């Protein structure tokens, strides 16, 4: 597993949710959706929540790990 995948997975395993803006701030990760896709491909159940942007009518994704693998 690559560095961003490990960082994002550990963050999600702590019970927190993560948006692209937070991923850039915390991990310098500019391709969060690609990291999430890789994690899903290896079996993690990650749910995407759409939430409104604060400055316009668009939305952005917030990711949540639904179940932690043993």
PDB file as gemmi writes it, atoms N, CA and C in Angstrom:
CRYST1    1.000    1.000    1.000  90.00  90.00  90.00 P 1                      
ATOM      1  N   UNK A   1       0.851  -1.175   0.000  1.00  0.00           N  
ATOM      2  CA  UNK A   1       0.000   0.000   0.000  1.00  0.00           C  
ATOM      3  C   UNK A   1       0.897   1.239   0.000  1.00  0.00           C  
ATOM      4  N   UNK A   2       0.523   2.229  -0.769  1.00  0.00           N  
ATOM      5  CA  UNK A   2       1.326   3.444  -0.876  1.00  0.00           C  
ATOM      6  C   UNK A   2       1.051   4.389   0.285  1.00  0.00           C  
ATOM      7  N   UNK A   3       1.907   5.391   0.425  1.00  0.00           N  
ATOM      8  CA  UNK A   3       1.867   6.295   1.563  1.00  0.00           C  
ATOM      9  C   UNK A   3       0.518   6.997   1.745  1.00  0.00           C  
ATOM     10  N   UNK A   4      -0.024   7.613   0.687  1.00  0.00           N  
ATOM     11  CA  UNK A   4      -1.306   8.305   0.833  1.00  0.00           C  
ATOM     12  C   UNK A   4      -2.421   7.327   1.185  1.00  0.00           C  
ATOM     13  N   UNK A   5      -2.372   6.143   0.625  1.00  0.00           N  
ATOM     14  CA  UNK A   5      -3.387   5.142   0.950  1.00  0.00           C  
ATOM     15  C   UNK A   5      -3.335   4.793   2.431  1.00  0.00           C  
ATOM     16  N   UNK A   6      -2.146   4.611   2.953  1.00  0.00           N  
ATOM     17  CA  UNK A   6      -1.984   4.283   4.372  1.00  0.00           C  
ATOM     18  C   UNK A   6      -2.462   5.425   5.251  1.00  0.00           C  
ATOM     19  N   UNK A   7      -2.083   6.641   4.907  1.00  0.00           N  
ATOM     20  CA  UNK A   7      -2.486   7.804   5.700  1.00  0.00           C  
ATOM     21  C   UNK A   7      -4.002   7.968   5.704  1.00  0.00           C  
ATOM     22  N   UNK A   8      -4.613   7.882   4.533  1.00  0.00           N  
ATOM     23  CA  UNK A   8      -6.064   8.051   4.423  1.00  0.00           C  
ATOM     24  C   UNK A   8      -6.781   6.919   5.149  1.00  0.00           C  
ATOM     25  N   UNK A   9      -6.328   5.693   4.962  1.00  0.00           N  
ATOM     26  CA  UNK A   9      -6.967   4.555   5.617  1.00  0.00           C  
ATOM     27  C   UNK A   9      -6.892   4.680   7.139  1.00  0.00           C  
ATOM     28  N   UNK A  10      -5.744   5.017   7.671  1.00  0.00           N  
ATOM     29  CA  UNK A  10      -5.610   5.182   9.124  1.00  0.00           C  
ATOM     30  C   UNK A  10      -6.514   6.291   9.642  1.00  0.00           C  
ATOM     31  N   UNK A  11      -6.633   7.370   8.885  1.00  0.00           N  
ATOM     32  CA  UNK A  11      -7.507   8.478   9.274  1.00  0.00           C  
ATOM     33  C   UNK A  11      -8.964   8.013   9.307  1.00  0.00           C  
ATOM     34  N   UNK A  12      -9.393   7.309   8.259  1.00  0.00           N  
ATOM     35  CA  UNK A  12     -10.773   6.824   8.202  1.00  0.00           C  
ATOM     36  C   UNK A  12     -11.039   5.768   9.273  1.00  0.00           C  
ATOM     37  N   UNK A  13     -10.054   4.928   9.556  1.00  0.00           N  
ATOM     38  CA  UNK A  13     -10.212   3.904  10.595  1.00  0.00           C  
ATOM     39  C   UNK A  13     -10.398   4.516  11.977  1.00  0.00           C  
ATOM     40  N   UNK A  14      -9.955   5.751  12.160  1.00  0.00           N  
ATOM     41  CA  UNK A  14     -10.125   6.415  13.455  1.00  0.00           C  
ATOM     42  C   UNK A  14     -11.559   6.896  13.662  1.00  0.00           C  
ATOM     43  N   UNK A  15     -12.426   6.670  12.657  1.00  0.00           N  
ATOM     44  CA  UNK A  15     -13.832   7.034  12.781  1.00  0.00           C  
ATOM     45  C   UNK A  15     -14.174   8.393  12.209  1.00  0.00           C  
ATOM     46  N   UNK A  16     -13.209   9.055  11.606  1.00  0.00           N  
ATOM     47  CA  UNK A  16     -13.435  10.379  11.028  1.00  0.00           C  
ATOM     48  C   UNK A  16     -13.819  10.250   9.560  1.00  0.00           C  
ATOM     49  N   UNK A  17     -14.408  11.315   9.027  1.00  0.00           N  
ATOM     50  CA  UNK A  17     -14.697  11.396   7.601  1.00  0.00           C  
ATOM     51  C   UNK A  17     -13.675  12.334   6.974  1.00  0.00           C  
ATOM     52  N   UNK A  18     -13.570  12.294   5.638  1.00  0.00           N  
ATOM     53  CA  UNK A  18     -12.516  13.051   4.967  1.00  0.00           C  
ATOM     54  C   UNK A  18     -13.019  13.621   3.651  1.00  0.00           C  
ATOM     55  N   UNK A  19     -12.725  14.896   3.419  1.00  0.00           N  
ATOM     56  CA  UNK A  19     -13.023  15.557   2.150  1.00  0.00           C  
ATOM     57  C   UNK A  19     -11.710  15.836   1.418  1.00  0.00           C  
ATOM     58  N   UNK A  20     -11.804  16.230   0.154  1.00  0.00           N  
ATOM     59  CA  UNK A  20     -10.605  16.542  -0.629  1.00  0.00           C  
ATOM     60  C   UNK A  20      -9.815  17.683   0.005  1.00  0.00           C  
ATOM     61  N   UNK A  21     -10.488  18.720   0.448  1.00  0.00           N  
ATOM     62  CA  UNK A  21      -9.801  19.856   1.069  1.00  0.00           C  
ATOM     63  C   UNK A  21      -9.021  19.419   2.301  1.00  0.00           C  
ATOM     64  N   UNK A  22      -9.616  18.568   3.112  1.00  0.00           N  
ATOM     65  CA  UNK A  22      -8.936  18.064   4.309  1.00  0.00           C  
ATOM     66  C   UNK A  22      -7.754  17.175   3.928  1.00  0.00           C  
ATOM     67  N   UNK A  23      -7.905  16.365   2.876  1.00  0.00           N  
ATOM     68  CA  UNK A  23      -6.816  15.489   2.436  1.00  0.00           C  
ATOM     69  C   UNK A  23      -5.606  16.307   1.980  1.00  0.00           C  
ATOM     70  N   UNK A  24      -5.860  17.417   1.318  1.00  0.00           N  
ATOM     71  CA  UNK A  24      -4.762  18.300   0.910  1.00  0.00           C  
ATOM     72  C   UNK A  24      -4.090  18.889   2.142  1.00  0.00           C  
ATOM     73  N   UNK A  25      -4.887  19.370   3.079  1.00  0.00           N  
ATOM     74  CA  UNK A  25      -4.355  20.003   4.286  1.00  0.00           C  
ATOM     75  C   UNK A  25      -3.573  19.023   5.146  1.00  0.00           C  
ATOM     76  N   UNK A  26      -4.134  17.855   5.401  1.00  0.00           N  
ATOM     77  CA  UNK A  26      -3.529  16.905   6.339  1.00  0.00           C  
ATOM     78  C   UNK A  26      -2.418  16.060   5.721  1.00  0.00           C  
ATOM     79  N   UNK A  27      -2.581  15.663   4.451  1.00  0.00           N  
ATOM     80  CA  UNK A  27      -1.678  14.676   3.857  1.00  0.00           C  
ATOM     81  C   UNK A  27      -1.013  15.128   2.560  1.00  0.00           C  
ATOM     82  N   UNK A  28      -1.281  16.362   2.117  1.00  0.00           N  
ATOM     83  CA  UNK A  28      -0.782  16.851   0.829  1.00  0.00           C  
ATOM     84  C   UNK A  28      -1.205  15.900  -0.300  1.00  0.00           C  
ATOM     85  N   UNK A  29      -2.419  15.389  -0.193  1.00  0.00           N  
ATOM     86  CA  UNK A  29      -2.973  14.417  -1.141  1.00  0.00           C  
ATOM     87  C   UNK A  29      -3.965  15.135  -2.058  1.00  0.00           C  
ATOM     88  N   UNK A  30      -3.587  15.280  -3.329  1.00  0.00           N  
ATOM     89  CA  UNK A  30      -4.412  16.013  -4.283  1.00  0.00           C  
ATOM     90  C   UNK A  30      -5.312  15.108  -5.114  1.00  0.00           C  
ATOM     91  N   UNK A  31      -5.216  13.790  -4.957  1.00  0.00           N  
ATOM     92  CA  UNK A  31      -6.049  12.863  -5.728  1.00  0.00           C  
ATOM     93  C   UNK A  31      -6.760  11.898  -4.796  1.00  0.00           C  
ATOM     94  N   UNK A  32      -7.534  12.452  -3.881  1.00  0.00           N  
ATOM     95  CA  UNK A  32      -8.216  11.631  -2.886  1.00  0.00           C  
ATOM     96  C   UNK A  32      -9.139  10.609  -3.531  1.00  0.00           C  
ATOM     97  N   UNK A  33      -9.853  10.975  -4.575  1.00  0.00           N  
ATOM     98  CA  UNK A  33     -10.776  10.020  -5.198  1.00  0.00           C  
ATOM     99  C   UNK A  33     -10.029   8.803  -5.738  1.00  0.00           C  
ATOM    100  N   UNK A  34      -8.819   8.982  -6.249  1.00  0.00           N  
ATOM    101  CA  UNK A  34      -8.015   7.854  -6.732  1.00  0.00           C  
ATOM    102  C   UNK A  34      -7.573   6.967  -5.570  1.00  0.00           C  
ATOM    103  N   UNK A  35      -7.209   7.578  -4.459  1.00  0.00           N  
ATOM    104  CA  UNK A  35      -6.821   6.820  -3.265  1.00  0.00           C  
ATOM    105  C   UNK A  35      -8.010   6.011  -2.761  1.00  0.00           C  
ATOM    106  N   UNK A  36      -9.186   6.634  -2.712  1.00  0.00           N  
ATOM    107  CA  UNK A  36     -10.401   5.947  -2.261  1.00  0.00           C  
ATOM    108  C   UNK A  36     -10.714   4.771  -3.182  1.00  0.00           C  
ATOM    109  N   UNK A  37     -10.571   4.966  -4.494  1.00  0.00           N  
ATOM    110  CA  UNK A  37     -10.822   3.877  -5.450  1.00  0.00           C  
ATOM    111  C   UNK A  37      -9.886   2.700  -5.190  1.00  0.00           C  
ATOM    112  N   UNK A  38      -8.616   2.967  -4.960  1.00  0.00           N  
ATOM    113  CA  UNK A  38      -7.654   1.890  -4.660  1.00  0.00           C  
ATOM    114  C   UNK A  38      -8.038   1.153  -3.382  1.00  0.00           C  
ATOM    115  N   UNK A  39      -8.441   1.893  -2.359  1.00  0.00           N  
ATOM    116  CA  UNK A  39      -8.843   1.264  -1.097  1.00  0.00           C  
ATOM    117  C   UNK A  39     -10.095   0.410  -1.287  1.00  0.00           C  
ATOM    118  N   UNK A  40     -11.024   0.889  -2.093  1.00  0.00           N  
ATOM    119  CA  UNK A  40     -12.227   0.096  -2.391  1.00  0.00           C  
ATOM    120  C   UNK A  40     -11.855  -1.176  -3.153  1.00  0.00           C  
ATOM    121  N   UNK A  41     -10.914  -1.055  -4.082  1.00  0.00           N  
ATOM    122  CA  UNK A  41     -10.498  -2.208  -4.890  1.00  0.00           C  
ATOM    123  C   UNK A  41      -9.870  -3.310  -4.048  1.00  0.00           C  
ATOM    124  N   UNK A  42      -9.274  -2.961  -2.912  1.00  0.00           N  
ATOM    125  CA  UNK A  42      -8.683  -3.999  -2.063  1.00  0.00           C  
ATOM    126  C   UNK A  42      -9.632  -4.438  -0.952  1.00  0.00           C  
ATOM    127  N   UNK A  43     -10.888  -3.940  -0.999  1.00  0.00           N  
ATOM    128  CA  UNK A  43     -11.910  -4.506  -0.136  1.00  0.00           C  
ATOM    129  C   UNK A  43     -12.484  -3.631   0.958  1.00  0.00           C  
ATOM    130  N   UNK A  44     -12.058  -2.394   1.066  1.00  0.00           N  
ATOM    131  CA  UNK A  44     -12.606  -1.528   2.116  1.00  0.00           C  
ATOM    132  C   UNK A  44     -13.941  -0.943   1.672  1.00  0.00           C  
ATOM    133  N   UNK A  45     -14.906  -0.938   2.582  1.00  0.00           N  
ATOM    134  CA  UNK A  45     -16.252  -0.425   2.322  1.00  0.00           C  
ATOM    135  C   UNK A  45     -16.276   1.058   2.686  1.00  0.00           C  
ATOM    136  N   UNK A  46     -16.041   1.895   1.682  1.00  0.00           N  
ATOM    137  CA  UNK A  46     -15.989   3.343   1.887  1.00  0.00           C  
ATOM    138  C   UNK A  46     -17.184   3.961   1.185  1.00  0.00           C  
ATOM    139  N   UNK A  47     -17.950   4.738   1.933  1.00  0.00           N  
ATOM    140  CA  UNK A  47     -19.168   5.366   1.426  1.00  0.00           C  
ATOM    141  C   UNK A  47     -18.869   6.821   1.078  1.00  0.00           C  
ATOM    142  N   UNK A  48     -19.479   7.284  -0.019  1.00  0.00           N  
ATOM    143  CA  UNK A  48     -19.350   8.679  -0.432  1.00  0.00           C  
ATOM    144  C   UNK A  48     -20.608   9.431  -0.045  1.00  0.00           C  
ATOM    145  N   UNK A  49     -20.447  10.499   0.700  1.00  0.00           N  
ATOM    146  CA  UNK A  49     -21.548  11.398   1.038  1.00  0.00           C  
ATOM    147  C   UNK A  49     -21.340  12.682   0.242  1.00  0.00           C  
ATOM    148  N   UNK A  50     -22.404  13.159  -0.401  1.00  0.00           N  
ATOM    149  CA  UNK A  50     -22.324  14.436  -1.120  1.00  0.00           C  
ATOM    150  C   UNK A  50     -22.811  15.520  -0.171  1.00  0.00           C  
ATOM    151  N   UNK A  51     -22.037  16.594  -0.046  1.00  0.00           N  
ATOM    152  CA  UNK A  51     -22.465  17.695   0.813  1.00  0.00           C  
ATOM    153  C   UNK A  51     -22.273  19.010   0.074  1.00  0.00           C  
ATOM    154  N   UNK A  52     -23.115  19.998   0.382  1.00  0.00           N  
ATOM    155  CA  UNK A  52     -23.050  21.269  -0.339  1.00  0.00           C  
ATOM    156  C   UNK A  52     -21.785  22.052   0.002  1.00  0.00           C  
ATOM    157  N   UNK A  53     -21.281  22.756  -1.004  1.00  0.00           N  
ATOM    158  CA  UNK A  53     -20.170  23.673  -0.765  1.00  0.00           C  
ATOM    159  C   UNK A  53     -20.685  24.877   0.003  1.00  0.00           C  
ATOM    160  N   UNK A  54     -19.831  25.502   0.755  1.00  0.00           N  
ATOM    161  CA  UNK A  54     -20.256  26.642   1.569  1.00  0.00           C  
ATOM    162  C   UNK A  54     -20.426  27.913   0.749  1.00  0.00           C  
ATOM    163  N   UNK A  55     -19.796  27.986  -0.438  1.00  0.00           N  
ATOM    164  CA  UNK A  55     -19.824  29.247  -1.180  1.00  0.00           C  
ATOM    165  C   UNK A  55     -20.677  29.227  -2.444  1.00  0.00           C  
ATOM    166  N   UNK A  56     -21.254  28.084  -2.804  1.00  0.00           N  
ATOM    167  CA  UNK A  56     -22.124  28.045  -3.983  1.00  0.00           C  
ATOM    168  C   UNK A  56     -23.058  26.838  -3.896  1.00  0.00           C  
ATOM    169  N   UNK A  57     -23.761  26.556  -4.979  1.00  0.00           N  
ATOM    170  CA  UNK A  57     -24.755  25.479  -4.955  1.00  0.00           C  
ATOM    171  C   UNK A  57     -24.182  24.120  -5.346  1.00  0.00           C  
ATOM    172  N   UNK A  58     -22.907  24.054  -5.619  1.00  0.00           N  
ATOM    173  CA  UNK A  58     -22.276  22.782  -5.987  1.00  0.00           C  
ATOM    174  C   UNK A  58     -22.101  21.898  -4.751  1.00  0.00           C  
ATOM    175  N   UNK A  59     -21.680  20.663  -4.980  1.00  0.00           N  
ATOM    176  CA  UNK A  59     -21.433  19.741  -3.872  1.00  0.00           C  
ATOM    177  C   UNK A  59     -20.017  19.183  -3.977  1.00  0.00           C  
ATOM    178  N   UNK A  60     -19.566  18.598  -2.886  1.00  0.00           N  
ATOM    179  CA  UNK A  60     -18.289  17.888  -2.884  1.00  0.00           C  
ATOM    180  C   UNK A  60     -18.462  16.586  -2.115  1.00  0.00           C  
ATOM    181  N   UNK A  61     -17.501  15.702  -2.278  1.00  0.00           N  
ATOM    182  CA  UNK A  61     -17.578  14.378  -1.650  1.00  0.00           C  
ATOM    183  C   UNK A  61     -16.928  14.394  -0.275  1.00  0.00           C  
ATOM    184  N   UNK A  62     -17.529  13.628   0.628  1.00  0.00           N  
ATOM    185  CA  UNK A  62     -16.940  13.354   1.940  1.00  0.00           C  
ATOM    186  C   UNK A  62     -16.986  11.839   2.100  1.00  0.00           C  
ATOM    187  N   UNK A  63     -15.857  11.248   2.437  1.00  0.00           N  
ATOM    188  CA  UNK A  63     -15.726   9.796   2.486  1.00  0.00           C  
ATOM    189  C   UNK A  63     -15.741   9.296   3.917  1.00  0.00           C  
ATOM    190  N   UNK A  64     -16.362   8.123   4.085  1.00  0.00           N  
ATOM    191  CA  UNK A  64     -16.488   7.499   5.402  1.00  0.00           C  
ATOM    192  C   UNK A  64     -16.255   5.998   5.261  1.00  0.00           C  
ATOM    193  N   UNK A  65     -15.462   5.439   6.155  1.00  0.00           N  
ATOM    194  CA  UNK A  65     -15.241   3.995   6.195  1.00  0.00           C  
ATOM    195  C   UNK A  65     -16.381   3.365   6.977  1.00  0.00           C  
ATOM    196  N   UNK A  66     -17.133   2.463   6.328  1.00  0.00           N  
ATOM    197  CA  UNK A  66     -18.309   1.873   6.974  1.00  0.00           C  
ATOM    198  C   UNK A  66     -17.967   0.720   7.887  1.00  0.00           C  
ATOM    199  N   UNK A  67     -17.020  -0.108   7.509  1.00  0.00           N  
ATOM    200  CA  UNK A  67     -16.667  -1.219   8.387  1.00  0.00           C  
ATOM    201  C   UNK A  67     -15.161  -1.394   8.364  1.00  0.00           C  
ATOM    202  N   UNK A  68     -14.614  -1.671   9.505  1.00  0.00           N  
ATOM    203  CA  UNK A  68     -13.175  -1.848   9.630  1.00  0.00           C  
ATOM    204  C   UNK A  68     -12.855  -3.322   9.462  1.00  0.00           C  
ATOM    205  N   UNK A  69     -11.903  -3.622   8.578  1.00  0.00           N  
ATOM    206  CA  UNK A  69     -11.489  -5.007   8.377  1.00  0.00           C  
ATOM    207  C   UNK A  69     -10.627  -5.457   9.544  1.00  0.00           C  
ATOM    208  N   UNK A  70     -10.745  -6.723   9.887  1.00  0.00           N  
ATOM    209  CA  UNK A  70      -9.957  -7.279  10.997  1.00  0.00           C  
ATOM    210  C   UNK A  70      -8.527  -7.537  10.582  1.00  0.00           C  
TER     211      UNK A  70                                                      
END                                                                             
